[in-house]
Amino acid sequence: MTAELVRGQNHPLDRTRVEIRVAAGGPVVAGVTLGDEQGRLSGVEAVAHPGAPRRTGIEVPRQAAAEHRIAVDLDALPAAVHRVSVLLALPSGIGGLTAFGAAAAPAVTVTGLDGTGIVRYTITGLGAESAVVAVELYRRQDAWKVRAVGQGYAGGLPAMLRDQGLPQAAELAAEIEEAVGRGQARAVPAPAPMTAGRSERPGTGPAAAPAQDRPSPAPTTAADGPTPSGAGAGTGAGTEAVSGTGTASGPRPGSGTAAGPGTGVGAKSAAGPKAGDLPPTPADGGPIDYRHPRRRSTPAPAAPAPSSPRPPGPSPSATGPTAPDGSPLPVAGDAAGWSMDERLYNQVWGMFEDLARSVAAYRSAADFAETRLEQELDRALADPRARLGTAGDAARATARDKHATLVTQARAALDRDLAQLTAESEVVEPALPPAFARWDNPVWQGYHVPLERPMALRLGDLHLPEVLDLRIPMLVRLPLERGLWIDSGPDSYGRGGPGPERDIGRRELPGALTDGAPDGAELRRLAMESAVAIAARLLAIHPAGEFAVQVIDPAGAAAPALAPLVESGALPAYPLPGAKGVAAVLEELTRRVELVQMAVRHRAADALPVDLDTAEQLLIVHDFPHGFDDRALTRLRYLADEGPAVGVHLMLVADRAQSREYGPVLDPLWRSLLRLTPVPDAHLADPWVGHAWTYEPPLAPPGSQVVRQVLGRLAAARRAS
């Protein structure tokens, strides 16, 4: 069955020899670039195009056409190649198209050599772009995945190639156009329109693939780099990436706001410049345009508009409610998806992306204004005769006025975007289902045990210092593809983000912790409470009896935090202390993983022992690695690697610093887990511009009994079933 992807979603490849099929609404040029781990190109030899259709492991068509087939042999690629990007561009003078928004959305399908479909991606939301990175195949831990990118460029091929670090972008683009012109007579016309069946529906992915168009807000470990797979640009050491599945493979969504009139080289159609990019100034000295794309559906072909950075949702009704400025009011679930939960999930990730790019545009504009101020002051002071007197004072005052004007304009544009996102958040947050909702959401007061498994889980909230009131839910797809590590060490507080964001964390600590950083004992308590809150949520959002929790607590120090689980019966008893308790739990879960693996491999599920609990399992390990010997450690690493595929998930509550005495043997385990903190901390990064986001754990409000009440209702449903 072919998985339908949306922008930013990824999917594993189970083979290394594939065919990429392109179907467009008119003749397009297809090519492939071979990038390194950062997606940068080594030179023109790293591009396969109609003028040079064959590269090692790659073969592309030689002419523009409405349909293409690209052959890819991943095993044959050079070792330095980590990203294989499929490029589509509109040729000049063929088909009369100058923008993708004026034709039917192109679709890309990755198939096996026998034609069996693996994934399909329809590139929606394109407008004025004349070139687009459709999909990319990328290497992650010796395995290959495919990601739906949909990154559009209004500047065409030169802008696209330049963005991938190719100095000879303009020359190569001209060579490609020349090669296409030589084969113009062979161009294939667009196919006749077809009635879309179910298989042609633009998919949103959750039903077919585990990753999504994700904020993931959703993050990854520092070892993988933020973000959630080719860590996002600008990700620094100590930051972790946010992706929909909690993996490091983050999305690279499509285009958004152009930098403004006179954007200069490339005019990349993105919702915000990359971190470190300087916004260009208009040639006429007019104001810079930082307008937000508003995330509307694609206009009619006669009036192409800039593409939206999120998957398009239902079009706002022309007669529906509108704001005073005429723009449609935000609506919960206004995103692509086949169910309300899926639409809300995609909408949250769209909000996360929009906020990341809007803040990136503001920060980049502020950096540009500062750089321009320094340059103008340097010029004013370069002439010794102008350093003193009224001329020098006037030049300095003029430079500072220009700086203030640019910063004010950028902040006004950011405030408009923040107002829109805040209004959307106020509509979306109350509409979230329990799996996505905070513990203080009224939806928990009317909680009923679900009958179906959820598609995602809320692990906390994310925010940026520019707008402290706007919290974006951090959602990750289920089942969890990687375990969680809740860092209980004192040095975890305030680590991994810039100074201002660490200060934000200090100001927002709960209760008595606001006077300063928490001590080690308080951090360990909060870490275990965070683990129990996540475990309780996982239990509550699964049908009764389909999820279970087991705990390893060698020192018996976690008993107070575990009380809600034990009292409700979700945890049959407090864990056995000492090495005997560690060995008993690990042996039981290892046996379960091995038996289920054999049953799946041999298609013999009915042969499983009757006493085997087939419910999904969450193993919470407190104060790791205390109480673990070499044998126990080997079993734990086995569960971390093999467990998620058969329903056994891992959550460690541990101090990373204390584990260093065990040497490098634990490093692979730490790198495989998603690091969370029990207090607000700026250690997560998004996959687009690499902002350091402040993460807040999903704790219930102080004094609230909502967790116990929900677990009590779940226990009653379990007894009644």
C-alpha positions, -999 to +999 in steps of 0.1 A: +000+000+000+014+034-010+018+058+019+005+093+013+028+120+027+024+156+034+051+183+035+077+175+061+067+139+067+091+111+063+089+074+057+114+045+059+127+029+027+129-009+028+150-011-003+179+007-019+170+005-056+140+026-063+123+045-090+109+081-086+079+089-108+068+125-114+035+135-128+029+173-134+003+195-150+027+205-178+062+200-189+088+202-161+125+196-158+135+169-134+169+166-118+187+153-087+213+168-064+237+147-042+244+165-009+264+158+022+251+156+057+242+193+057+227+190+022+256+210+006+268+202-029+304+195-036+302+210-071+284+207-104+293+170-106+269+165-077+239+175-099+222+151-124+202+171-150+192+168-187+227+180-198+244+154-176+217+127-169+239+101-154+258+102-121+269+073-100+238+056-088+214+081-105+198+085-139+174+113-148+154+121-180+170+141-208+141+164-216+112+184-202+080+163-198+048+161-179+058+126-167+093+114-156+110+084-141+142+087-122+163+056-113+181+056-080+206+030-067+214+041-031+240+014-026+260+027-055+262+063-042+295+076-029+300+074+008+300+112+012+264+114-002+238+116+026+209+134+008+194+128-026+171+157-035+147+155-064+143+189-082+115+200-104+117+233-125+096+249-151+115+253-184+113+286-202+093+286-234+078+251-229+042+248-220+038+285-213+039+281-175+059+305-154+047+293-119+036+260-104+005+277-090-009+281-125-012+243-131-023+212-113-001+203-083+027+179-093+029+145-076+059+124-069+057+086-062+086+065-049+082+029-061+102-003-062+117-015-095+086-036-100+063-006-097+051-013-062+043+020-046+062+030-014+052+067-009+034+094-028+035+131-022+014+157-039+031+191-037+002+214-028+004+250-018+027+262-046+021+296-061+047+319-077+075+293-075+091+281-107+114+255-090+108+232-061+127+205-041+100+178-043+114+150-021+147+139-006+161+105+002+184+108+032+207+086+052+201+082+089+221+058+110+230+036+079+193+034+069+176+054+042+143+074+045+123+095+021+110+129+032+083+151+015+100+185+012+080+208-011+105+237-008+096+262-035+118+290-050+104+320-068+139+326-081+139+293-101+168+270-106+196+295-098+180+302-064+174+265-057+210+255-065+225+285-047+205+275-016+222+241-017+256+258-016+266+256-052+288+287-062+282+280-100+244+280-096+237+306-123+261+289-148+247+254-142+211+267-144+219+282-178+235+249-189+204+230-179+181+255-198+203+250-229+201+212-226+164+214-222+161+237-252+180+212-274+155+185-264+125+207-266+110+188-295+109+157-274+089+174-246+058+153-236+025+171-232+005+170-201-017+139-196-054+141-199-072+149-166-082+118-146-110+113-121-093+111-087-100+079-070-093+071-033-057+064-040-053+099-055-066+117-025-040+140-011-029+121+019-018+135+052+002+106+062-008+095+097-026+064+084+003+054+062+035+066+078+048+073+113+062+108+108+044+140+101+048+176+090+062+183+123+070+209+149+080+176+159+070+208+182+084+176+183+124+172+193+154+148+192+185+142+211+216+162+210+234+133+195+213+134+164+216+170+164+180+190+166+160+182+149+140+161+148+176+141+110+198+165+095+197+189+124+181+221+115+202+250+103+217+269+131+214+242+156+241+246+181+259+221+204+237+210+232+204+216+214+181+189+203+159+189+173+121+190+173+103+166+149+070+150+147+082+116+158+109+128+181+135+117+156+162+139+143+147+138+108+129+171+107+109+185+079+120+211+056+086+225+047+078+246+017+078+282+009+062+311+026+067+348+026+091+363+002+116+387+017+100+416+001+102+437-030+137+438-044+146+407-026+178+403-046+196+371-053+175+340-053+143+354-037+137+322-019+100+317-013+102+308+024+081+318+053+112+333+069+149+335+061+173+310+075+190+318+107+219+340+099+206+352+065+202+390+061+170+403+047+176+423+015+167+459+013+145+473-014+163+490-042+142+522-038+148+524+000+111+516+007+100+495+036+108+458+038+078+435+034+076+408+061+039+400+056+028+366+069+014+341+043-018+337+064-018+300+056-047+303+031-056+277+006-040+280-029-058+306-050-072+300-085-046+294-112-053+328-127-038+346-096-010+325-082+001+335-047+030+326-025+028+291-012+018+282+023+043+266+046+018+242+060-004+216+043-035+234+030-067+228+048-103+235+040-108+269+023-124+295+046-159+302+033-164+335+015-194+341+038-178+328+070-167+350+099-138+374+092-116+397+111-119+435+108-091+434+082-111+410+060-089+379+068-108+348+079-110+341+116-090+311+128-108+278+129-099+247+149-090+218+125-084+241+095-056+218+081-053+188+059-064+154+073-089+126+072-100+130+108-104+158+132-074+146+153-053+145+123-063+179+112-056+194+146-023+176+147-013+191+114-026+225+124-004+225+156+026+217+136+017+244+111+016+269+140+049+257+152+065+262+118+049+296+113+061+309+147+096+296+140+098+313+106+082+346+117+106+349+146+135+340+122+125+368+099+124+392+128+157+382+142+173+382+108+159+417+101+172+429+135+207+415+127+206+431+093+197+465+109+225+462+134+250+453+107+238+482+085+242+505+114+277+494+121+286+498+084+272+533+081+289+544+114+322+530+101+317+550+068+308+581+088+340+578+109+363+567+081+371+603+071+389+620+100+375+654+089+339+641+094+345+627+129+339+661+146+314+688+140+278+688+128+284+667+097+296+637+117+268+641+143+242+643+115+256+611+098+255+592+130+220+603+139+208+594+104+223+559+107+206+554+141+173+566+128+175+541+099+183+513+124+154+522+146+130+524+116+141+489+103+138+473+138+104+489+143+091+477+110+103+442+116+088+441+151+055+454+138+054+426+112+063+401+139+036+414+162+010+410+134+021+374+130+021+368+167-014+382+171-027+359+144-010+328+159-022+338+194-058+340+181-054+307+164-040+291+196-069+304+216-092+286+192-072+254+188-062+247+224-098+242+238-106+219+208-077+195+214-085+159+223-072+145+256-040+131+239-031+166+227-045+186+257-029+200+288-039+186+321-058+218+329-079+215+298-116+210+306-117+180+282-102+159+311-132+167+333-154+148+308-129+121+302-141+088+289-118+058+282-112+058+244-121+029+221-093+035+196-056+041+199-044+078+195-022+091+167+000+113+188+009+124+223+016+157+240+049+157+257+048+193+269+049+229+256+073+250+236+078+288+234+102+315+223+113+346+243+097+370+218+063+359+229+061+343+263+023+340+263+021+317+232+027+280+240+029+255+211+020+219+221+049+195+216+032+166+199+050+133+189+036+105+169+026+072+184+038+046+188+070+061+201+098+053+177+124+062+204+126+063+241+126+093+265+152+105+288+141+128+316+173+144+329+172+147+367+208+160+371+214+195+386+234+206+356+205+198+333+188+230+344+197+259+322+218+238+299+216+239+261+202+273+253+213+309+252+214+330+283+181+349+278+161+317+274+177+302+305+165+333+324+130+327+311+132+292+326+142+305+360+113+330+360+087+303+352+097+275+377+067+263+397+060+274+433+089+277+457+114+271+429+110+306+415+136+320+439+164+301+423+175+270+406+162+238+422+186+216+441+194+180+432+167+164+454+140+187+441+150+180+405+149+143+410+114+146+425+102+168+396+117+144+371+099+114+384+066+134+386+071+143+349+076+106+341+045+096+360+025+124+343+036+111+308+029+075+318-006+084+331-014+102+299-003+072+278-025+050+299-055+073+297-054+078+259-053+041+251-082+017+253-085-001+286-060-030+289-040-020+258-012-002+275+007-011+307+035+004+328+064-013+345+089+004+368+125-003+378+134+016+410+165-001+427+166+023+457+128+025+462+131+063+461+103+068+436+074+055+458+058+090+464+056+098+428+043+063+418+014+065+443-012+075+417-003+046+395-003+021+423-035+033+439-054+031+406-041-004+399-023+008+367+009-004+384+001-037+403+026-030+431+056-009+440+087-021+422+110-046+439+142-029+451+177-039+444+193-059+416+167-087+419+139-063+410+160-050+381+167-084+367+131-096+371+115-068+351+142-069+324+139-106+320+101-105+316+102-077+290+131-093+270+112-125+268+081-106+256+101-088+229+118-120+217+085-140+215+066-113+197+094-108+172+094-146+164+056-145+161+057-116+137+085-131+117+068-164+113+032-150+111+022-171+141+005-147+165-019-174+176+011-194+189+020-168+216+018-181+252-016-174+269+002-158+298+020-133+277+007-097+281+005-084+245-005-048+256+020-021+248+045-016+276+062+015+290+093+007+311+102+035+335+137+032+349+144+055+379+179+065+390+196+047+361+222+033+361+222+025+398+215-012+404+225-022+368+253-047+362+267-055+327+241-081+320+212-058+330+227-030+309+229-052+278+193-062+282+182-026+286+201-016+254+184-045+237+150-032+248+158+003+236+168-009+202+143-037+195+114-029+219+096+000+200+090-022+170+070-047+191+054-023+216+079-020+244+090+016+251+116+030+274+117+060+297+148+067+318+149+091+347+185+097+353+214+122+358+235+122+327+266+134+346+265+105+370+266+080+342+299+093+329+317+071+355+305+041+334+325+053+304+315+053+268+295+021+271+263+041+278+268+067+251+248+048+224+219+045+248+219+082+256+221+092+220+191+070+211+168+088+235+149+120+234+161+143+262+135+161+282+139+182+314+117+184+345+119+222+346+117+248+317+148+247+297+159+260+262+175+229+248+153+219+219+156+233+183+132+233+154+141+217+120+138+249+099+159+276+114+173+260+146+158+283+172+165+273+208+129+266+221+121+266+258+105+233+268+080+230+296+072+196+311+036+183+311+029+185+348-006+188+363-014+222+380-002+223+416-028+207+439-048+193+411-062+158+414-069+154+377-043+127+372-057+105+400-093+111+388-084+101+352-065+070+364-095+061+386-119+062+357-095+041+337-093+016+365-131+013+367-133+008+329-106-019+332-125-037+359-158-036+339-142-050+307 
